[in-house]
Amino acid sequence: MADLSIAAACKRFGETEVLRDVSIEVADGEFAVIVGPSGCGKSTLLRAVAGLEHLTSGRIRIGARDVTALPPSQRGIAMVFQSYALYPHLTAYENMAFGLRIAKAGRAEIDAAVRRAAAILSIESLLDRKPAALSGGQRQRVAIGRAIVRQPQLFLFDEPLSNLDADLRGRMRHEFAALHRTLGTTTLYVTHDQIEAMTLADRIVVLRDGRIEQAGAPRDLYARPDTLFVAQFLGTPQMTALPATMAEDGRARLAGGHAVALPPLAAPPPPGAAVTLGIRPEDVAIGATANALPFTIAFAERLGGLATLHLEGPGGVLTCQIRDDGSLNEGDAVPVTLPPARLHLFDAAGKRLRSVDE
């Protein structure tokens, strides 16, 4: 195993700048996830680490070696692609053994490595099948097995679950987490799916337009997002954002003049400044209080024991997630409280305004 260091990585395709001064440190044995919307540069960055793309500028180090100019075969990496990239005419065993055979490993060594990987992935019974006889999840396990047998210093995963249905993606997330606990290999994993990022990562790197928007532990990014973009990108349902202006009394006023109490801010904006109030759906409180605001249930999504309510009222549309006892229905008027301690405040540029206790 080895750590990974990406320093000031830039990549241009003609006049288009895809990566802009990206620097990432992944510790030995860490599971790091790069996440972001389509076109943000995350797959280009992964391909640069693999040696499939050459950086315009910047350096890449794996362990003690600078691999910036090395071909993929000399980097000590194994990559799992979105498309599986299995040879259709070879069995699962032969696909997994292919890299070791190219490397001139002995037959006994190859057999031991393939069967060990198959046991880890619970695919021993599939080794004689060709890819056409395997399900999507089984093909992905074979592709992962092919990476495992090489015993790389670094695993690279490029959106490996995006071709699977929702139920299988959930099961495979669990298997990826278990695999990392078993092997402990340093892993760089790219996805556009924030659920994968939140559930798998030791650390998340959020990319936006080729730059790092924020990096940190999943819980830290969820609880203390640096920007409105990160706040709304992570979390399902999405954080509600309500435009407001700062008032003379230190509160914020929504459209229509309704005032909302704020947490004490380290550097409060001046009165009249435009701000955005953010609140997670699970933090919205329904019930009569002195500071309650009048909202109406426009639409209710019922998911067994949970209900996601889309509320219309002062300032716009608010999303609320609560336990569903069947007592609230579309069209009902409900009093809504936005607890100050659970509010996230952002300035006009979308930067987080920190409270005094942060």
C-alpha positions in Angstrom: 0.0 0.0 0.0 1.0 3.6 -0.4 -0.3 7.2 0.0 -1.2 9.4 -2.9 -0.2 13.0 -3.5 -1.6 15.2 -6.3 0.1 18.6 -6.4 -1.2 21.6 -8.4 -2.7 19.4 -11.1 -3.9 21.3 -14.2 -5.3 19.8 -17.4 -6.3 21.6 -20.6 -7.9 20.2 -23.8 -7.1 22.9 -26.3 -8.5 26.1 -24.8 -10.7 24.3 -22.3 -9.3 24.1 -18.7 -10.7 20.9 -17.2 -8.5 20.8 -14.0 -7.5 24.0 -12.2 -4.7 23.7 -9.6 -6.1 20.6 -7.9 -4.1 19.3 -4.9 -5.2 16.2 -2.9 -3.5 14.1 -0.3 -4.8 10.6 0.3 -3.3 8.8 3.3 -2.0 5.2 3.2 -5.1 3.0 3.5 -7.6 5.8 3.1 -10.8 5.5 1.1 -11.1 8.9 -0.7 -14.1 9.7 -2.9 -14.1 12.5 -5.5 -17.6 13.7 -6.2 -19.2 16.3 -8.3 -21.6 17.0 -11.1 -21.0 15.8 -14.7 -18.2 17.7 -16.4 -16.5 18.9 -13.2 -13.2 17.0 -14.1 -13.4 14.1 -11.7 -12.9 11.3 -14.3 -10.1 13.3 -16.0 -8.3 13.5 -12.6 -8.6 9.8 -12.0 -7.4 9.0 -15.5 -4.4 11.3 -14.9 -3.5 9.3 -11.7 -3.8 6.1 -13.7 -1.5 7.5 -16.5 -4.3 7.5 -19.1 -4.1 11.3 -19.4 -1.1 13.5 -19.1 -1.3 16.6 -16.9 -0.6 20.0 -18.5 1.2 20.8 -15.3 1.5 19.5 -11.7 2.9 16.4 -10.1 1.5 13.0 -9.0 3.3 10.8 -6.4 2.3 7.3 -5.3 4.2 6.3 -2.2 7.8 7.5 -2.5 7.7 7.6 -6.3 7.0 10.5 -8.6 4.8 8.8 -11.3 3.9 11.9 -13.3 5.7 10.7 -16.4 5.4 6.9 -15.9 3.2 4.7 -18.0 0.2 3.0 -16.3 1.9 -0.3 -16.1 4.7 1.1 -13.9 2.5 3.0 -11.4 1.4 0.2 -9.2 -2.3 0.9 -9.7 -5.3 -1.2 -10.6 -8.4 0.5 -12.1 -12.0 -0.6 -12.3 -14.1 1.0 -15.0 -17.7 1.9 -15.3 -18.1 -0.5 -18.2 -16.4 -3.4 -16.5 -14.1 -3.8 -19.6 -14.1 -7.6 -19.4 -12.9 -9.8 -22.4 -16.1 -11.4 -23.6 -14.4 -14.6 -25.0 -12.6 -15.3 -21.7 -14.1 -16.9 -18.5 -14.3 -15.0 -15.3 -11.2 -16.9 -14.1 -9.3 -16.0 -17.3 -10.3 -12.4 -17.1 -9.0 -12.2 -13.5 -5.8 -14.0 -14.4 -5.1 -12.0 -17.5 -2.9 -9.3 -16.0 -0.7 -11.8 -14.1 -0.3 -13.8 -17.2 0.9 -10.8 -19.1 3.3 -10.1 -16.2 4.7 -13.7 -16.7 3.6 -14.9 -13.2 3.8 -18.6 -12.6 0.7 -20.9 -12.9 0.5 -21.7 -9.2 0.9 -18.0 -8.3 -1.9 -17.0 -10.7 -4.2 -19.8 -9.5 -3.7 -18.9 -5.8 -4.2 -15.2 -6.5 -7.4 -15.7 -8.5 -9.0 -18.1 -6.0 -8.1 -15.8 -3.1 -9.8 -12.9 -4.8 -12.8 -15.0 -5.8 -13.2 -16.1 -2.2 -13.1 -12.5 -1.0 -15.8 -11.5 -3.5 -17.8 -14.8 -3.1 -17.7 -15.6 -6.8 -16.0 -19.0 -6.6 -18.9 -20.6 -8.4 -18.7 -18.2 -11.3 -15.1 -18.7 -12.4 -16.0 -20.9 -15.4 -18.6 -18.5 -16.8 -18.1 -16.0 -19.5 -19.3 -12.4 -19.1 -22.5 -12.9 -21.1 -23.6 -15.5 -18.6 -23.1 -13.1 -15.6 -25.4 -10.4 -14.2 -24.2 -6.8 -13.9 -23.3 -7.2 -10.3 -21.4 -10.4 -11.0 -19.5 -8.7 -13.9 -18.5 -5.9 -11.6 -17.2 -8.4 -9.0 -15.1 -10.1 -11.7 -13.7 -6.7 -12.7 -12.9 -5.9 -9.0 -11.3 -9.4 -8.7 -9.1 -8.7 -11.7 -7.9 -5.6 -9.8 -7.4 -7.4 -6.5 -5.1 -10.2 -8.0 -2.6 -7.6 -9.0 -2.1 -6.5 -5.4 -1.7 -2.8 -6.3 -0.6 0.0 -4.1 -3.6 2.0 -5.2 -7.1 1.1 -6.3 -8.9 3.5 -8.8 -12.6 3.2 -9.3 -14.3 5.2 -12.1 -18.1 5.3 -11.3 -18.2 1.5 -10.9 -21.8 1.3 -9.8 -23.5 3.7 -12.3 -24.6 0.8 -14.6 -26.4 -1.1 -11.9 -30.0 -0.8 -10.8 -30.8 1.0 -7.5 -31.2 -2.1 -5.3 -28.0 -3.6 -6.6 -26.1 -0.4 -6.1 -27.1 -0.4 -2.5 -25.8 -4.0 -2.0 -22.6 -3.2 -3.9 -21.9 -0.2 -1.7 -21.9 -2.5 1.3 -19.6 -4.9 -0.5 -17.2 -2.1 -1.4 -17.0 -1.0 2.2 -16.4 -4.6 3.4 -13.8 -5.1 0.7 -11.9 -2.0 1.9 -12.0 -3.2 5.5 -10.6 -6.5 4.4 -7.8 -5.3 2.1 -7.0 -1.9 3.5 -5.7 -0.7 0.1 -5.5 3.0 -0.6 -8.5 3.8 -2.8 -9.5 6.8 -5.0 -13.1 6.4 -6.0 -14.9 8.7 -8.5 -18.7 9.1 -8.5 -21.4 11.7 -9.3 -23.6 9.9 -6.7 -23.5 11.7 -3.3 -25.0 8.7 -1.5 -22.0 6.6 -2.6 -19.7 9.4 -1.4 -21.4 9.8 2.0 -21.6 6.0 2.7 -18.2 4.9 1.5 -15.7 7.7 2.0 -13.2 8.3 4.8 -12.8 11.6 3.1 -14.8 13.4 0.3 -13.3 15.8 -2.2 -16.0 17.9 -3.9 -15.0 19.1 -7.3 -16.8 22.0 -9.2 -15.7 23.3 -12.6 -12.3 21.7 -12.2 -11.5 23.1 -8.7 -11.8 21.7 -5.2 -14.9 23.2 -3.6 -14.3 21.5 -0.2 -12.6 18.4 1.2 -13.1 16.6 4.5 -14.9 13.9 6.4 -18.4 13.2 5.2 -20.0 14.3 8.4 -18.0 17.5 8.5 -19.1 18.4 4.9 -22.7 17.7 5.7 -22.8 19.6 9.0 -20.5 22.5 8.1 -20.5 23.0 4.3 -18.2 25.8 3.2 -20.4 26.9 0.3 -24.1 26.7 -0.7 -23.0 24.4 -3.6 -21.6 21.8 -1.2 -24.6 22.2 1.1 -27.1 21.4 -1.6 -24.9 18.8 -3.4 -24.7 16.6 -0.3 -27.8 15.4 1.4 -31.1 13.7 0.2 -33.5 15.4 0.1 -31.6 18.5 -0.8 -31.1 21.3 1.7 -33.6 24.1 1.3 -32.2 27.5 0.4 -34.4 30.6 1.1 -33.3 34.1 -0.1 -33.4 36.8 2.6 -31.9 40.1 3.7 -30.2 41.0 7.0 -32.4 43.1 9.3 -31.4 45.8 11.9 -32.1 43.5 14.8 -29.6 40.8 13.6 -32.4 38.6 12.2 -33.0 37.8 8.6 -36.2 38.8 6.7 -37.7 36.5 4.1 -39.8 37.7 1.2 -43.0 39.3 2.6 -41.2 40.6 5.6 -41.3 37.5 7.9 -38.3 37.6 10.3 -36.2 34.5 11.2 -33.9 34.4 14.2 -30.3 33.5 13.4 -27.5 31.9 15.3 -24.9 34.3 16.7 -22.5 35.0 13.8 -18.8 35.6 14.1 -18.9 38.4 11.4 -22.6 39.3 10.7 -23.3 41.1 7.4 -24.6 44.7 7.6 -28.4 45.3 7.5 -29.8 45.0 4.0 -27.2 42.6 2.9 -28.5 39.7 0.7 -28.0 36.3 2.4 -29.4 32.8 1.9 -30.8 30.7 4.7 -30.2 27.0 4.4 -31.8 24.2 6.4 -31.8 20.4 6.2 -35.2 18.8 5.7 -34.8 16.8 8.9 -34.2 20.0 10.9 -37.5 21.7 10.0 -39.9 21.6 13.0 -43.6 21.5 12.5 -45.7 22.8 15.4 -47.1 26.0 17.0 -44.3 28.1 18.6 -43.9 31.8 19.1 -41.7 32.1 16.0 -43.7 29.7 13.7 -44.2 30.7 10.1 -47.3 29.9 8.1 -46.8 27.2 5.4 -49.1 25.0 3.3 -48.4 21.4 2.3 -48.1 21.6 -1.5 -47.0 18.0 -2.1 -46.4 15.0 0.2 -44.1 12.1 -0.7 -44.9 9.1 1.5 -42.1 6.5 1.9 -43.4 4.0 4.4 -42.5 5.4 7.8 -41.2 8.7 6.5 -42.9 11.6 4.7 -41.2 14.3 2.7 -43.3 17.4 2.7 -42.9 20.2 0.2 -44.2 23.3 1.8 -45.1 26.7 0.3 -45.0 29.8 2.4 -42.8 32.9 3.3 -39.7 33.0 1.2 -40.5 30.1 -1.2 -40.7 26.4 -1.1 -39.4 24.5 2.0 -38.7 20.7 2.2 -39.4 18.9 5.5 -38.9 15.2 6.3 -40.7 13.7 9.3 -42.1 10.5 10.6 -45.3 9.7 8.8 -48.3 9.1 11.0 -50.8 10.0 8.3 -52.1 13.1 10.1 -50.7 15.6 7.5 -52.1 15.9 4.0 -51.7 18.0 0.9 -53.5 21.4 1.3 -53.1 21.4 5.1 -51.8 24.7 6.7 -49.0 24.0 9.1 -46.9 26.2 11.5 -43.2 25.8 10.7 -40.3 26.7 12.9 -36.7 27.1 11.6 -34.5 26.4 14.7 -31.7 29.0 14.7 -29.1 26.4 15.8 -29.9 24.3 12.7 -29.7 27.1 10.2 -26.9 27.5 7.7 -26.3 31.1 6.5 -24.5 32.0 3.3 -23.5 35.4 1.8 -24.4 36.7 -1.6 -21.4 34.8 -3.1 -22.6 31.5 -1.6 -19.9 31.4 1.1 -20.8 30.1 4.5 -21.1 32.7 7.3 -19.7 31.0 10.5 -21.3 31.2 13.8 -19.4 32.3 17.0 -19.1 28.7 18.3 -17.4 27.3 15.1 
